[in-house]
Amino acid sequence: MANKAKIKDIIEEMEMQNDGYRSFVNIRTGEVISVSEDDLIDAEDEKPINNLHDWQIENLEIANEIVENFEDYKELPTKYEINEYQIIEDFCLTIPDEKIQRILLRTIGGKGAFRRFKDTIKDFEIEMDWYKYRDNRYKELAIAWCQNNEVEYIE
C-alpha cells in the first residue's frame, strides 16, 4: 500500500514554485520533491555523474529516479496553473466594505500589483484575513489536485 502524501507538504511546495523547477509527488512514498528542469534534461540524456560536486550528484540521482520511474510520480501544478493573482482578486471580492474592496481592486492592476496589494492590506489591517484566505485556497487547491490525480493524502 502506498504512503499518503501530506497536504501540508504539497501546499508548501506549491507556494515555493520557482521558474526552472518542477515539483512532484511520489505516489508510492508520499514524498514531495522539487527538481530542476536542467537536471531532468541531464537525466533524460543520461549525463554521466563523474566530475560533479556531491550536491550535483544528489540532484541528478533524484532526477534519474523520476525519469526512470515516471509512473510513480505525479507533477504538481505550476505557479502559472495556481494563478495567485486570481486568488488575490477573489479575496478582494470577499471584502464586505465596498470602499475598501474598490481600493483593493485598483491596487492589483498593473506593474507592482503584488507589492501594492500587500501594502494596502496592511494599511487596512486585513493582512491576517488575507493570509487565512490564501491558506484556505491553497489547501482547497492541494486537495482538489490530489483527488483529480488519485493521490492519497492526509491532512
C-alpha positions as CSV (number, residue, x, y, z in Angstrom):
1,M,0.0,0.0,0.0
2,A,1.3,3.5,-0.9
3,N,2.1,6.0,1.8
4,K,-0.1,9.0,1.8
5,A,1.2,12.5,0.8
6,K,0.9,15.2,3.4
7,I,-1.3,18.1,2.3
8,K,1.0,20.4,4.3
9,D,4.0,19.3,2.2
10,I,2.1,19.7,-1.1
11,I,0.9,23.2,-0.1
12,E,4.5,24.2,0.9
13,E,5.8,23.0,-2.4
14,M,3.0,24.8,-4.4
15,E,3.8,28.0,-2.5
16,M,7.5,27.7,-3.3
17,Q,7.3,27.2,-7.0
18,N,10.2,28.6,-9.0
19,D,10.9,29.0,-12.7
20,G,13.2,26.3,-13.9
21,Y,12.0,23.8,-11.4
22,R,9.3,21.1,-11.4
23,S,7.6,19.6,-8.4
24,F,6.3,16.0,-8.0
25,V,4.7,13.7,-5.5
26,N,6.0,10.2,-5.4
27,I,2.7,8.2,-5.2
28,R,4.5,5.2,-3.6
29,T,6.2,7.1,-0.8
30,G,4.1,10.2,-0.5
31,E,7.3,12.3,-0.7
32,V,7.1,15.7,-2.3
33,I,10.2,16.8,-4.2
34,S,11.4,19.5,-6.5
35,V,13.9,19.1,-9.2
36,S,15.4,21.5,-11.7
37,E,14.4,21.2,-15.3
38,D,18.2,21.1,-16.2
39,D,18.7,18.0,-14.0
40,L,15.7,16.3,-15.6
41,I,17.1,17.0,-19.1
42,D,20.5,15.7,-17.9
43,A,18.8,12.6,-16.6
44,E,16.9,12.0,-19.8
45,D,20.2,12.4,-21.7
46,E,21.9,10.0,-19.3
47,K,24.5,12.5,-18.4
48,P,27.5,10.9,-16.6
49,I,27.9,11.9,-12.9
50,N,31.7,12.0,-12.9
51,N,33.3,15.4,-12.2
52,L,30.2,16.7,-10.4
53,H,30.0,18.0,-6.9
54,D,28.2,15.9,-4.3
55,W,25.2,18.1,-4.3
56,Q,25.0,17.9,-8.1
57,I,25.2,14.1,-8.0
58,E,22.4,14.0,-5.4
59,N,20.2,16.3,-7.5
60,L,20.9,14.2,-10.7
61,E,20.1,11.0,-8.8
62,I,16.7,12.4,-7.8
63,A,16.1,13.4,-11.5
64,N,17.2,9.9,-12.6
65,E,14.7,8.4,-10.2
66,I,11.9,10.5,-11.6
67,V,12.8,9.8,-15.3
68,E,13.3,6.0,-14.7
69,N,10.1,5.6,-12.6
70,F,7.9,8.3,-14.1
71,E,4.8,6.3,-13.5
72,D,5.4,6.6,-9.7
73,Y,5.3,10.4,-9.9
74,K,2.6,13.0,-10.3
75,E,3.6,16.5,-11.2
76,L,2.2,19.3,-9.1
77,P,0.6,22.3,-10.8
78,T,2.9,25.1,-11.7
79,K,2.7,28.6,-10.2
80,Y,1.0,29.7,-13.5
81,E,-1.7,27.0,-13.1
82,I,-2.2,28.1,-9.5
83,N,-2.6,31.8,-10.5
84,E,-2.1,33.6,-7.3
85,Y,-3.2,36.8,-8.9
86,Q,-6.7,35.2,-9.3
87,I,-6.6,34.3,-5.6
88,I,-5.8,37.9,-4.7
89,E,-8.7,39.2,-6.9
90,D,-11.1,36.7,-5.4
91,F,-10.0,37.8,-1.9
92,C,-10.7,41.4,-2.8
93,L,-14.2,40.5,-3.9
94,T,-14.9,38.9,-0.4
95,I,-14.3,42.3,1.4
96,P,-17.8,43.5,2.6
97,D,-16.8,47.2,2.8
98,E,-17.3,48.3,-0.8
99,K,-14.9,51.3,-0.5
100,I,-12.1,49.1,0.7
101,Q,-13.0,46.5,-2.0
102,R,-12.7,49.1,-4.8
103,I,-9.4,50.4,-3.4
104,L,-8.0,46.9,-3.3
105,L,-9.2,46.1,-6.8
106,R,-7.5,49.2,-8.1
107,T,-4.2,48.3,-6.3
108,I,-3.9,45.0,-8.1
109,G,-3.8,46.4,-11.6
110,G,-0.6,46.9,-13.5
111,K,3.1,46.6,-12.6
112,G,3.8,46.3,-8.9
113,A,0.4,44.9,-8.1
114,F,1.5,42.4,-5.5
115,R,3.6,44.9,-3.5
116,R,0.8,47.5,-3.6
117,F,-1.7,44.8,-2.5
118,K,0.4,43.8,0.4
119,D,0.9,47.4,1.5
120,T,-2.8,48.1,1.2
121,I,-4.0,45.1,3.2
122,K,-1.5,46.1,5.9
123,D,-2.9,49.7,5.9
124,F,-6.4,48.4,6.3
125,E,-5.3,45.9,8.9
126,I,-6.8,42.9,7.0
127,E,-3.4,41.2,6.5
128,M,-4.4,38.3,8.7
129,D,-7.7,37.9,6.8
130,W,-5.7,37.7,3.5
131,Y,-3.3,35.0,4.8
132,K,-6.2,33.0,6.2
133,Y,-8.0,33.2,2.9
134,R,-4.8,32.4,0.9
135,D,-4.0,29.4,3.2
136,N,-7.6,28.0,2.7
137,R,-7.4,28.4,-1.1
138,Y,-4.1,26.6,-1.3
139,K,-5.5,23.8,0.9
140,E,-8.5,23.6,-1.4
141,L,-6.2,23.5,-4.5
142,A,-4.0,20.9,-3.0
143,I,-6.9,18.6,-2.0
144,A,-8.6,19.0,-5.4
145,W,-5.2,18.2,-7.1
146,C,-4.9,15.1,-5.0
147,Q,-8.4,14.0,-5.9
148,N,-8.0,14.7,-9.6
149,N,-4.8,12.8,-9.7
150,E,-5.9,9.9,-7.5
151,V,-3.1,10.7,-4.9
152,E,-3.9,9.5,-1.4
153,Y,-3.3,12.2,1.2
154,I,-3.5,13.0,4.9
155,E,-4.2,16.4,6.4
